[in-house]
Structures are given as C-alpha cells and as structure tokens.
C-alpha cells in the first residue's frame, strides 16, 4: 500500500514539475496541469468549505474541542482514582465521543442547511450546538459529581441531565 502512495505522490510531483517546465511540449504541460488539478481541486474545495464553516462556528468548535479534552482528562483521572483506568479504553472512548459528536452535528447541520439563513434557522442551530455540547459536558459534570462525593453539582441538576 505504501508503495502505491509513494508512486502516486511521485506522479503528482512529476506532473507539477512538468506543468511549470518551459521546455516541455504544451500538450504535456496541459495534461500535467489537469492531472494535478484533479488531485488538488477536491482537496482545496473541501478545505475552503471547512474554513468558511470554522470561521462561522469558531467558538462552538473551540468549546467542543475543549469539552472533549476536559472530559478525557477528568474522566481519565476519575478512572485512575477508581483503579480501572486503561489506555486502550481511554483512547477508544475519547475517539468514540469525538466521532459521535462529529456525526451528530453533521447530520443536524445537514437537516437545517437547506432551509437558508433566517432567525428561526439560527435559533435551531444554536439549540443543536447546545445539545451537542451537552454530551461531553454532562460527562464532565458526572465525573465532577463523583469527585465531590455527590455534593456538586447539586443532585437535582444531575438527575435532570441524566433524564435529558
């Protein structure tokens, strides 16, 4: 497999060099240009879409990443204290949470995006973002609840989060 990737990378580099080389036939240069664009075009397109989305949702993205990291650290410490910490489980659970959050948000965003931009859509997206943040946030609060021996956050809040 790695040999295949090295070969394709070599071909891409060769196409880029041939495209810019002045002594090469115009047909070879044009062919090289279109081959390089066939590879770079989709990558640049997806990168630009993600960049625009990130600029619009920067605070949500940063809070989500922060919540996942905080959950991993606090959950890891909690399980270390309980004596059942395992790195394999730690990485699997953190990856699982990241995947669930990503897929859930993509589906919810996809449901709302065809509607267009208006006040109702903005409100619905805000609700989706809060609901998405509640998944890692509730796990953080659960671990803090365990750490504090049930003193904080108050038990009635934890019951509501568990029901949610």
C-alpha positions as CSV (number, residue, x, y, z in Angstrom):
1,X,0.0,0.0,0.0
2,X,2.8,2.4,0.9
3,X,4.4,1.7,-2.4
4,X,1.2,2.8,-4.2
5,X,1.1,6.0,-2.2
6,X,4.7,6.8,-3.0
7,X,4.1,6.1,-6.7
8,X,1.1,8.4,-6.8
9,X,3.0,11.1,-4.9
10,X,5.9,10.8,-7.3
11,X,3.5,11.1,-10.3
12,X,1.9,14.2,-8.7
13,X,5.2,15.9,-8.2
14,X,6.3,15.0,-11.7
15,X,3.1,16.5,-13.1
16,X,3.6,19.7,-11.2
17,X,7.2,19.9,-12.4
18,X,6.3,19.2,-16.0
19,X,3.5,21.8,-15.8
20,X,5.9,24.5,-14.9
21,X,8.9,23.4,-17.1
22,X,9.2,25.8,-20.1
23,X,11.0,23.3,-22.4
24,X,8.2,20.7,-22.3
25,X,5.6,20.3,-25.0
26,X,2.3,22.4,-24.4
27,X,0.2,19.2,-24.6
28,X,2.3,17.5,-21.9
29,X,2.1,20.7,-19.8
30,X,-1.6,20.9,-20.2
31,X,-2.1,17.2,-19.4
32,X,0.1,17.6,-16.3
33,X,-1.9,20.7,-15.2
34,X,-5.2,18.8,-15.4
35,X,-3.8,15.8,-13.6
36,X,-2.5,17.9,-10.8
37,X,-5.9,19.8,-10.6
38,X,-7.8,16.5,-10.5
39,X,-5.9,15.7,-7.3
40,X,-5.7,19.2,-5.7
41,X,-9.0,20.5,-6.8
42,X,-11.3,18.4,-4.4
43,X,-8.8,18.8,-1.5
44,X,-8.8,22.6,-1.9
45,X,-12.6,22.7,-2.3
46,X,-13.2,20.7,0.9
47,X,-10.6,22.8,2.7
48,X,-12.3,26.0,1.7
49,X,-15.7,24.8,2.8
50,X,-14.3,23.7,6.2
51,X,-12.5,27.0,6.6
52,X,-15.7,29.0,5.9
53,X,-17.7,26.8,8.4
54,X,-14.9,27.1,11.0
55,X,-14.9,30.9,10.8
56,X,-18.7,31.0,11.3
57,X,-18.6,28.4,14.1
58,X,-15.3,29.1,15.7
59,X,-16.5,29.4,19.3
60,X,-18.6,26.3,19.1
61,X,-15.7,24.3,17.6
62,X,-13.3,25.5,20.3
63,X,-15.7,24.8,23.1
64,X,-16.4,21.3,21.7
65,X,-12.7,20.5,21.4
66,X,-12.2,21.9,24.9
67,X,-15.1,19.8,26.3
68,X,-13.7,16.6,24.7
69,X,-10.2,17.3,26.1
70,X,-11.6,18.2,29.5
71,X,-13.8,15.1,29.6
72,X,-10.8,12.9,28.6
73,X,-8.6,14.4,31.4
74,X,-11.2,14.4,34.1
75,X,-12.6,11.0,33.1
76,X,-9.0,9.6,33.0
77,X,-8.3,10.9,36.5
78,X,-11.6,9.6,37.8
79,X,-10.9,6.1,36.4
80,X,-7.3,6.3,37.7
81,X,-8.7,7.0,41.2
82,X,-11.2,4.2,40.9
83,X,-8.4,1.9,39.8
84,X,-9.9,0.8,36.5
85,X,-8.0,3.1,34.1
86,X,-6.8,1.5,30.8
87,X,-5.1,3.5,28.0
88,X,-6.9,1.3,25.4
89,X,-10.3,2.2,26.8
90,X,-9.3,5.8,27.3
91,X,-8.4,6.2,23.6
92,X,-11.4,4.2,22.3
93,X,-13.9,6.2,24.5
94,X,-12.4,9.6,23.5
95,X,-12.4,8.6,19.8
96,X,-15.9,7.3,20.1
97,X,-17.1,10.6,21.7
98,X,-15.4,12.7,19.0
99,X,-16.9,10.6,16.3
100,X,-20.4,10.7,17.8
101,X,-20.2,14.5,18.3
102,X,-19.0,15.0,14.7
103,X,-21.5,12.7,13.1
104,X,-24.4,14.0,15.1
105,X,-23.6,17.6,14.4
106,X,-23.1,17.0,10.7
107,X,-26.5,15.3,10.5
108,X,-28.2,18.1,12.4
109,X,-26.4,20.8,10.3
110,X,-27.4,18.9,7.1
111,X,-31.0,18.9,8.2
112,X,-31.1,22.7,8.8
113,X,-28.8,23.9,6.0
114,X,-31.3,23.6,3.1
115,X,-33.7,26.0,4.9
116,X,-31.5,29.0,4.4
117,X,-30.3,31.7,6.8
118,X,-33.0,33.4,8.9
119,X,-33.8,33.9,12.6
120,X,-35.6,30.5,13.0
121,X,-32.6,28.6,11.4
122,X,-30.1,30.5,13.6
123,X,-32.2,29.5,16.7
124,X,-32.4,25.9,15.7
125,X,-28.6,25.8,15.0
126,X,-28.0,27.3,18.5
127,X,-30.2,24.6,20.0
128,X,-28.3,21.9,18.1
129,X,-25.0,23.3,19.3
130,X,-26.1,23.4,22.9
131,X,-27.4,19.8,22.6
132,X,-24.1,18.7,21.0
133,X,-22.1,20.3,23.8
134,X,-24.3,18.7,26.5
135,X,-23.0,15.2,25.6
136,X,-19.4,15.8,26.7
137,X,-20.5,18.5,29.2
138,X,-22.8,16.1,31.0
139,X,-20.0,13.5,31.3
140,X,-17.7,16.2,32.7
141,X,-20.3,17.1,35.3
142,X,-20.9,13.4,36.1
143,X,-17.2,12.9,36.9
144,X,-17.1,16.1,39.0
145,X,-20.2,14.8,40.8
146,X,-18.3,11.6,41.6
147,X,-15.2,13.5,42.7
148,X,-17.2,15.7,45.1
149,X,-19.0,12.7,46.6
150,X,-22.3,13.9,45.3
151,X,-22.0,17.5,46.6
152,X,-21.5,19.4,43.4
153,X,-23.3,19.9,41.0
154,X,-26.5,19.6,43.1
155,X,-28.2,16.2,42.8
156,X,-31.3,17.6,41.2
157,X,-29.2,19.0,38.3
158,X,-27.5,15.7,37.8
159,X,-30.9,13.9,37.7
160,X,-32.1,16.3,35.1
161,X,-29.0,15.8,33.0
162,X,-29.3,12.1,33.2
163,X,-33.0,12.3,32.1
164,X,-32.0,14.6,29.2
